[in-house]
């Protein structure tokens, strides 16, 4: 197919001359089919839904759990087309067999490609292999369920279905119309349910709607259920049968009448619970026919006896209860006991129930004269307990709560209640708060401001109140005693009276503005002690009396303490850290001692030593023995060092000056011009300056 070239070469007689003739022939291509549809599609087990049509691309099928594999047989419309099932190429004469099925939905994809290789069609088949507990109806639409297989799967909207519940079945059987239901509604086939509890007949073509758009299409066969019938005062209720049929999660409504037969329940009252609403079915039908059932309004129902059985025609599935009721003689007893239960029996020591300030009667009545038993409940057990013995009154300024105390009176099956309204009065004003204050460590009676911190200051538990503080002392050991506060904290300040000693008790009082009416408390006091130790009483004595000749020493003796320390001043010789201080001042000087007593308190005292220039402290020796033995080797004039501005002159008997020196240092050794003087008496004069005294004397040199 395509282009073909034919060449003809003609050669002349001479054997060399030639001519070529060329013919180009094009052969047209074959026309290939573009058809990519199937003419048939069959499955070895299960029924395709919908029935096969070349134009329909999606199908479903269901098989029982015992079918673990299927064979799919597709046939193409054109023989030249290719077919792939789940990616494997097959032909109509070689269908793909043994396609394994898992429990649940299995997707089988068939792709048909046309002969021209261009056009394709895809057919999707979803085969659902049922779970072990699920079954399909047989060809006649019949199925029997038991404890092993308890759910029938319905796939056709046209095939009539009959479900029989085997005797001894304890599991709740169900019918699933899942693929017929969309958005919580759908049309279901004629369905019959035969159960020992009830017989159910749903007509063909019935539209069923769940109360939720997510309803999964499962209808449960009648099963034993339970329900607490509404209590009717004065009646004893005897329940015959309680069954539930329909859906666990949805209320189901039907557009046609559904017949429900309850064996052996003829003559019983019957009620239903639909959409959580309890309603007794009181309407009695005139005929037991489909037409009468279809004539019911939406969600309507009526009852009719059929021999020993009770028939209910309904357009809603729900919970159905059959019962009887008779009058209970305990009604009158409970009513009488209720009247006998009065306010006076429970108010306790309170004047009435409108002014509750203390607990109620202990105990509250538990049994009444007619024999009825009483139980109690409180609407707010945090305020008053059910037995009335725990009372939590509100704080002053808060509203008075109203509490409901309910007595439940019961005898036999008859129950009634009686309500008592209690008004709880507030508490009287509560005391303010102030954290306890510790006794203070002892201090000395120095005039230094002392501060004590306060905490925990409040008006108490009541909101909106304010506090003020005051302070006092039980004696006069303190000056400037005051108290201040800021929020929840405060400060007490005071100054010890100088020289005072002893123990003072300080009391701080917090007062709120809540008053003391009705036994309220508006104050709180906290006391603590302050111990003040005395300062040492210091006395200083001076051995020199009122004045001291310059150059002499004085002994200062302090008393009144246990430890002493003298301030450093000129002229101190010894004893600076003792009670006795020896001084030799050159000028009038004040000496200060600080003493500590046994209680650790300190004080200071000063004394002035008056120094006079009376030269009385000068004392010269009159014998010298200058032999180098260290005794009397020099002329010594005691205390001369305190008169540095002087001139010493020494004379012999003839009046000759043999030694002179300014500011003599007690170092003349009895020599003249380097040679020892002879024994004898020599005379000296110490000149202290114009207008001042002179010191005269003699010294004898002995060898």
Secondary structure, 3 states (H helix, E strand, C coil): CEEEEEEEEEECCCCCCEEEEEEEEEECCCCCCCCCCEEEEEECCCCCECCCCCCCCEEEEEECCCCCEEEEEEEECCCCCEEEECCEEEECCECEEEEECCCEEEEEEEEEECCCCCCEEEEEEEEEECCCCEEECCCCCEEEECCCCCEEECCCCCCCEEEEECCCCCCCCEEECHHHCECCEEEECCEEEECCCCEEEECCCEEEEECCCCCCCEEEEEEECCCCCCCCCCEEEEEEEEEEEECCCCCEEEEEEEEEEECCCCCCEEEEEECCEEEECCCECCCCCHHHHHCCCCCCEEEEEECCEEEEEEEEECEEEEEEEEECCHHHHHHHHHHHCCHHHCCCCCCCCCCECCCCCCCCCCECCCCCEEEEEECCCCCECCCCCCECCCCCCCCCCEEEEEEEEEECCEEEEEEEEEEECCCCCCCCECCCCCCCCCEECCCCEEEEEECCCECCCCCCCCEEEEEEECCCCEEEEEEEEECCEEEEEEEECCCCCEEEEEEEEEEECCCCHHHCCCEEEEEEEEEEECCCCCEEEECCCCCEECCCCEEEEEECCCEEEECCCCCEEECCCCCEEEECCCCCEEEEEEEECCCCCEEEEEEEECEECCCCCCEECCEECCCCCCCCCCCCEECHHHCCCCEEEEECCCCCEEEEEECCCCCCCCEECCEECCCEEEEEEEECCCCCCEEEEEEEECC
